[in-house]
C-alpha cells in the first residue's frame, strides 16, 4: 500500500511538472532598430543580408549578388524599426545617397530582444 501511494504521488508530481512546461511561450524572433543621426546618410539606403550570403559574396571568385533580406531608404533623423527577424547573425550595409560604396557591419538578433544600431557621419555603432 505504501508503494502504491508513493507511485501515485510521483505520477501526480510528474503530471503537474510536465503540464506547466510549454514551448509555445518561446519567442524565436527579435527586432532591429536603426537610428540615423545627422545628414550624412540622409537619402541613402540600407540592405540586410543573412551572414551566409555575406560570407559567400566575400569568398566567391566570381561575381555574386545576393538578394537582400530587407532593404529600405534612410531619412533625416529617422528611426527605422524592422520586426520579426529570426534568431541569428546578419550583415547590414549602408549606402550614402548616389553612392555604391557603403559601410557595413554584422550584428546578432536574439529571440525576444531588440538590437539597436546607430549611423552617423562618425560611422556605424552597435548600441548596448
LOTITI-975645 format. One record per residue (C-alpha): residue number from 1; residue in three letters; x, y, z. Coordinates in Angstrom, 2 decimals. Each point is the difference from the previous one (the first is absolute). Layout:
<drenlos>
 num residu       u       v       w
 NUM    ALA       X       Y       Z
...
</drenlos>
This chain:
<drenlos>
 num residu       u       v       w
   1    UNK    0.00    0.00    0.00
   2    UNK    2.85    2.32    0.82
   3    UNK    1.60   -0.67   -3.41
   4    UNK   -3.31    0.72   -1.74
   5    UNK   -0.30    3.38    1.75
   6    UNK    3.59    0.87   -0.92
   7    UNK   -0.59   -0.85   -3.65
   8    UNK   -3.25    1.97   -0.03
   9    UNK    1.71    3.00    1.60
  10    UNK    2.85   -0.15   -2.55
  11    UNK   -2.48   -0.16   -2.90
  12    UNK   -1.87    3.01    1.38
  13    UNK    3.25    1.94    0.38
  14    UNK    1.10   -0.92   -3.57
  15    UNK   -3.34    1.02   -1.52
  16    UNK    0.10    3.40    1.72
  17    UNK    3.61    0.60   -1.02
  18    UNK   -0.47   -1.04   -3.63
  19    UNK   -3.24    1.92   -0.46
  20    UNK    1.69    3.27    1.00
  21    UNK    2.74   -0.39   -2.64
  22    UNK   -0.99    1.55   -3.30
  23    UNK    2.22    0.75   -2.98
  24    UNK   -2.68    2.28   -1.45
  25    UNK    1.21    2.88    2.18
  26    UNK    3.47    0.07   -1.57
  27    UNK    0.52    3.00   -2.29
  28    UNK    2.36   -0.82   -2.88
  29    UNK   -0.08    3.36   -1.77
  30    UNK    1.50    3.34    0.96
  31    UNK   -0.10    3.59   -1.18
  32    UNK    2.49    2.47   -1.40
  33    UNK   -0.15    3.76    0.43
  34    UNK    2.22    2.19   -2.17
  35    UNK    0.41    3.63    1.06
  36    UNK    1.51    2.49   -2.42
  37    UNK    1.59    3.19    1.36
  38    UNK    0.92    3.01   -2.13
  39    UNK   -0.12    0.39   -3.77
  40    UNK    2.89   -2.27   -1.01
  41    UNK   -2.16   -3.00   -1.00
  42    UNK   -3.21    1.96   -0.60
  43    UNK   -1.53   -1.07   -3.30
  44    UNK    2.11   -3.14   -0.05
  45    UNK   -0.99   -3.64    0.27
  46    UNK    0.65   -3.08    2.11
  47    UNK    0.07   -3.70   -0.84
  48    UNK   -0.11   -2.93    2.44
  49    UNK    1.37   -3.42   -0.95
  50    UNK    0.34   -3.27    1.80
  51    UNK    3.55   -0.64    1.14
  52    UNK    0.26   -2.96   -2.37
  53    UNK   -0.75    2.17   -3.05
  54    UNK    2.57    2.58    1.13
  55    UNK    2.69   -2.64    0.53
  56    UNK   -0.71   -1.58   -3.38
  57    UNK    0.31    3.39   -1.68
  58    UNK    3.39    0.78    1.56
  59    UNK    1.50   -3.44   -0.63
  60    UNK   -1.28   -0.53   -3.54
  61    UNK    2.41    0.40   -2.90
  62    UNK   -2.89    0.70   -2.38
  63    UNK   -2.39    2.90    0.27
  64    UNK   -2.79   -0.79    2.41
  65    UNK   -2.91    2.30    0.80
  66    UNK   -2.13   -1.40    2.82
  67    UNK   -3.50    1.30    0.38
  68    UNK   -0.43    2.11    3.15
  69    UNK   -2.25   -1.42    2.68
  70    UNK   -1.30    3.51    0.74
  71    UNK    0.79    3.38   -1.54
  72    UNK   -1.23    3.56    0.29
  73    UNK    0.70    3.70   -0.10
  74    UNK    1.50    2.15    2.73
  75    UNK   -1.47    3.41    0.78
  76    UNK    1.30    2.85    2.15
  77    UNK   -0.04   -0.83    3.75
  78    UNK   -2.26   -2.99   -0.58
  79    UNK   -0.35   -3.11    2.13
  80    UNK   -0.55   -3.12   -2.10
  81    UNK   -1.66   -2.97    1.68
  82    UNK    0.42   -3.45   -1.54
  83    UNK   -2.02   -2.70    1.74
  84    UNK   -0.12   -3.78   -0.01
  85    UNK    3.57   -0.83   -1.00
  86    UNK    0.88   -3.61    0.79
  87    UNK    2.61   -0.72    2.65
  88    UNK    3.48    0.09   -1.58
  89    UNK    2.82    2.10   -1.41
  90    UNK   -0.65    2.59   -2.71
  91    UNK    2.02    2.39   -2.11
  92    UNK   -1.16    3.57   -0.70
  93    UNK    1.35    2.44   -2.55
  94    UNK   -0.73    3.73   -0.12
  95    UNK    0.38    2.09   -3.15
  96    UNK    0.13    3.78   -0.26
  97    UNK   -2.26    1.66   -2.55
  98    UNK    1.25   -0.58   -3.58
  99    UNK    2.84   -2.24    1.16
 100    UNK    0.82   -3.68   -0.48
 101    UNK    2.71    0.00    2.67
 102    UNK   -1.49   -0.69    3.37
 103    UNK    0.89   -0.79    3.58
 104    UNK   -0.96   -3.34    1.46
 105    UNK   -0.03   -2.02    3.18
 106    UNK   -1.35   -3.27    1.34
 107    UNK   -2.41   -0.29    2.93
 108    UNK   -1.95   -2.65    1.86
 109    UNK   -3.70   -0.34    0.64
 110    UNK   -1.11   -1.84    3.15
 111    UNK   -3.51   -1.30    0.54
 112    UNK   -2.24    2.42    1.86
 113    UNK    2.61    2.79    0.04
 114    UNK    0.58    3.23   -1.90
 115    UNK    3.35    0.81   -1.60
 116    UNK    0.81    3.69   -0.57
 117    UNK    2.35    1.43   -2.62
 118    UNK    0.78    3.70   -0.46
 119    UNK    1.52    1.56   -3.11
 120    UNK    1.51    3.45   -0.41
 121    UNK    2.93    1.74   -1.67
 122    UNK    2.19   -1.67    2.64
 123    UNK   -0.95   -3.48   -1.25
 124    UNK   -2.14   -2.92    1.11
 125    UNK   -0.36   -0.86    3.65
 126    UNK   -1.67   -2.95    1.71
 127    UNK   -1.76    1.40    3.07
 128    UNK   -0.15   -1.99    3.22
</drenlos>
